[in-house]
Amino acid sequence: MLTYTTTVANETGIHLRPAGEVADALLLLDCKVTIMKNGRAYDAKSIMMITSANLKYGQEVELICDGPEEEKAMALIKHLIESQES
């Protein structure tokens, strides 16, 4: 299991398009991917869960990946959260 704490870097927060792209890519990987925000867990393989997390600029989140492809999954989810691209 990998865990990583980071901050949302995009000034507009995490919106639908990038959340959808990452959720789709994560679905292909064999591991569980969770975003923890304020003590609540969100399934990062679900676009609806990512968007319902309402991730805004500057918020701290914990990323958790557990499974055979956890390193690939962590790289994808870190890119989503730490990217400054819209």
N, C-alpha and C positions, 0 to 999 in steps of 0.2 A: 504494500500500500504506500502510495506517495501522497504527501500533503504539502501545500504551498500557500502561504498567505501573501496577498498582493492587493493593489489598489486599482480601481477602475481608472484608466488613463484617458479615455475618450471624453472630450468636453461635452459631447451630447449624450453620454451614457451608452448603454448597450441597447441598440434598437433592433427591429425585426429582421432586416436583411442579414446582417452579420450573425445574429443569433441563429437564424435558420440555416445558414451555410455551415456553421460549426456543429449544430445539432445533427444535421444530415451526415457530416463526416464522422462524428462520434458514433452514430448508429452502426457503422461498419466495423467498429473496433470491439474486441472481446474484453470489456471491462466495464465496471460501474464508475460513473463520473458524477460527482456531486459538487454543487456550489453551496457553501454555507454563508449565510448573511444574517446577522443579528440572531444567531442561534437556530435559524430555520434552514432546513435542507431543501435544495432544489435539484431535480434531476436534469443534468446538463444535456441529456440525449433527447429532451423534449423542448421544442421551441416555445411551447406554451409556458412551461415551467421557467425557462430562462427569462422570457419577457415578463412573467408575473413576479419575478424577483425584483423588478424595477431597479436595475443596477444603474446608479447615477455616478457622475464624475466625482472622484475623490473618496468613494466608499471603499472600505476594506472588506475583502471577502477571503474565505478559505476555500481552496480547491482540493478535492480529494479524488484520487483515481485508484481503483483497486481491481486488479485482474491481469491476465497475461500481456495485454497491450497497453498497460498503464503509462509507460513512458511516451508513447505516441499520443495517447489521449491527453496527457498533461501538456505536451507541447502545443496541441491544438487549442485547449481551453485557456492556457496562458496567453496565447496570441490574441484570442478574442478579448480577454479582460485588459491586457496591457497595450493593445494597439491604439494608436491615436488616430487611425484612419476611420472615416465614417463609412 
